[in-house]
Amino acid sequence: MKLRQILGIAALALLLLPAARASAQSPAQAIKEAEEGVGAEKNPWRGSRISYEHGSAAIGFKKDAELTWNPIYVHTLSLQPQWYFSNAFYARARFDLEQELTNSDYTNKKNELEWSDLSLELATTGWKEETSGVRVSGGVRVALPLSKLSHAQTLKLGISPGLSLSRSFDVLSGLTVSYAGRFNGRIYDQTTAQTDGHGIVGCNDGSCDYLRNSGYRNSPWDIGHGPMVSVSPIDELSLTASLSFVRQQLFKLGTADVTLPTGNTHLDGADKDPSARYVRVFLVDATYTPFDGFWVSGGTSTMAGQLAPDSSDRSPFFNRFTMVYLGIGAEVDGLLSHF
């Protein structure tokens, strides 16, 4: 599997957990506000934010790490509006624009601008069980297929309910331990990603249409879950680490009768079909908020597939798919409070 395909799976997995990146608040601060009912007098669009981030594959910093040097350097603009109906319920959306500044392996043009799917979510700040101090929160997310990748995969709609259990502690400026899970269901037209054309010159009668199949199977559903720990040594600084485990269910392999130079052959891969992909994603993030409404964040995210090409287990903490990033962000309500 290509590096950029794996990184796309990693990005999906990162969205399964509570937001640790591109946030002006630490999880401890957000939970504290929910518990105290803070924000009733604030603007309903509080929490709406915009962030700008640069990211690079760590392996690209060492040219002789692999046989070929193929660095990745991208920058991303993320828009995340949010609207509170009350202190308990809110809606939010997310839309990203991304551009690779190095030579891309998969876009049609150099430095081609790409856009994400549109994510819409209805969520709740949750309910706190007084005896244990555990807060239960969650939401339902809908993904509208706007990206080129989703169009190639023939995605029609994605629906993702999620649930989170969290507990805050009065340590330093705040400590939060949480465990979250999310189910992602997706509706496709086709079981595999499709290309724009088959690439065979002169084949226009439809007999080459099967070559438009990329062979890379779509995932009708997946389940992701994992823990997250966030601590604030001081009010302005939040340190976060999370580890997520993702199981992607695949469409089953079918049977086919094909004609080879050696004769007709019946192919049936169902008996040896693994039918799933397994991914782990590790994130470490540091966010510094010098003043209300503005923050600087940096960290690393690492995707680890189940096995490396030599059948050894990949380290979930640092491997060839580790990305490093540095970004800035602004919360609209916080910035306007200074004027």
DOKOLBA-348668 format. One record per residue (C-alpha): residue in three letters; x, y, z. Coordinates in steps of 0.1 Angstrom, whole numbers, plus 5000, padded with zeros to 4 digits. Layout:
% residues N
alaXYZ ...
END
This chain:
% residues 339
met500050005000 lys501350354991 leu502550585019 arg499850845011 gln497050585012 ile498150475046 leu498350835058 gly494750885046 ile493650595068 ala495650755097 ala493851085092 leu490550905093 ala491450725125 leu492551055142 leu488951185136 leu487550895157 leu488751035190 pro487951365208 ala489751655192 ala493251695205 arg494451915177 ala493252245164 ser491552335197 ala491952655217 gln490852465249 ser492352165266 pro489951875272 ala490151955309 gln489052315303 ala486252215280 ile484951965306 lys485152215334 glu483052465315 ala480452195307 glu480252085344 glu479952445357 gly477452545330 val479852825318 gly478952995286 ala475253065289 glu475953435285 lys478353375256 asn477853385219 pro476153075205 trp478953035180 arg481553005207 gly484052725199 ser484052815162 arg487652815150 ile489952825120 ser493452665119 tyr496452655096 glu498952375098 his502152255081 gly502951885082 ser505751655069 ala506651285070 ala509451245095 ile511150995072 gly511651265047 phe514251445069 lys516651155063 lys517351105027 asp519050765030 ala516250615052 glu514950415023 leu516050314988 thr514250614973 trp513750954989 asn510051054987 pro509351345011 ile505951475019 tyr505251835029 val501651965031 his499852265045 thr496252255055 leu493552515062 ser490752385085 leu487352565090 gln485352445120 pro482152635128 gln480252555159 trp476752655172 tyr475352595207 phe471652545210 ser472152535248 asn474952445272 ala474252085266 phe473652055228 tyr475552195199 ala476252135162 arg479552165144 ala481052125110 arg484452075095 phe485952135061 asp489652125051 leu491652245022 glu495052085017 gln497952124993 glu501051924989 leu504152134983 thr506351844974 asn505951634943 ser502651434947 asp502351064938 tyr498651074932 thr497351414921 asn496951504884 lys498851834888 lys501751964908 asn500652144940 glu496952054932 leu494552184958 glu492451914975 trp489451944997 ser487951715023 asp484551585028 leu482151805047 ser481651675082 leu478451775101 glu477851665137 leu475151705163 ala476651645198 thr476151695235 thr478551805262 gly477151505281 trp476051405316 lys478251365347 glu477751075371 glu478251245405 thr479550945424 ser482350845401 gly482851185384 val482751025350 arg481151225322 val479351055293 ser479251255261 gly478851185224 gly477351275191 val476351165156 arg478451275126 val477451275089 ala480051295061 leu478951435028 pro481251315000 leu482851624985 ser486451504982 lys488051354951 leu488951044970 ser485350984981 his484151034945 ala486650774934 gln485450534961 thr481850604950 leu480950714985 lys477350834989 leu477050895026 gly478850835059 ile477150815093 ser479250795125 pro477850775160 gly480450825188 leu480650795226 ser483150925251 leu483750855288 ser485951115306 arg487151195341 ser488751525351 phe491151555381 asp492351865400 val495951815391 leu498152115382 ser495952325359 gly493852025349 leu494151655340 thr491651465319 val491551095312 ser489150975286 tyr488250675265 ala486250715233 gly484850505205 arg483150565172 phe481350355146 asn481650475110 gly479150335085 arg479550415048 ile477350365018 tyr479050304984 asp477950244948 gln480950014942 thr482949784964 thr486249914951 ala487650254942 gln487250354906 thr489550544882 asp488450804856 gly489350574827 his490850234819 gly493850384800 ile493650144771 val493850334738 gly491250234712 cys489150024736 asn485750204734 asp483249924733 gly482949864770 ser485049554771 cys487749734790 asp485549894816 tyr486549634842 leu490049784841 arg488650104858 asn488549904890 ser491550004911 gly491449674931 tyr491649864964 arg488649764984 asn486350005002 ser485349975038 pro481649965045 trp482250025082 asp484850045108 ile485150075146 gly487750295163 his488450325200 gly491150425224 pro492350625254 met493450985256 val495251175284 ser495551555286 val497351755312 ser497852125316 pro500952215336 ile499952575334 asp496752745321 glu498352835288 leu499852495280 ser498052165272 leu499951835266 thr497951545250 ala498651185241 ser496250945225 leu496250595211 ser493450465189 phe492750115175 val490850085143 arg489349785126 gln488149845090 gln485749585076 leu486249525039 phe483849405012 lys484249035006 leu486148914976 gly483948774948 thr484448494923 ala485348544887 asp485948334856 val488848484836 thr490648384804 leu494348354807 pro496948254782 thr496847904798 gly493147884795 asn489947954814 thr490447994852 his487948024881 leu489148254908 asp487748234943 gly489648434970 ala486848414996 asp488548135015 lys491748325020 asp490248665024 pro491348855055 ser488349085050 ala489649355074 arg492449605079 tyr493849685114 val495350025122 arg496750185153 val497350565155 phe499450735182 leu499251115187 val501351345208 asp500351715209 ala501452035227 thr499152335224 tyr500152675238 thr497552955242 pro499353285248 phe495953475250 asp492353395247 gly491353295212 phe494753215197 trp496952905200 val500052745186 ser500252365184 gly502752105174 gly503351735176 thr503551405159 ser501051145146 thr502050785138 met500050525119 ala500950165124 gly499449895102 gln499249545115 leu502349415099 ala505449545080 pro506349395046 asp508749155064 ser505849035086 ser507249205117 asp504949415139 arg505249795133 ser505950015163 pro502750215170 phe504850505184 phe507350585156 asn507750435121 arg508050525085 phe504550675085 thr505150925114 met504051275106 val505251595124 tyr503151905123 leu503152265135 gly500152495133 ile498352805145 gly494652855152 ala492153105163 glu488853085181 val486353345167 asp484653415200 gly487853445219 leu489453685194 leu486353905193 ser486453935231 his489554155228 phe487754415208 
END
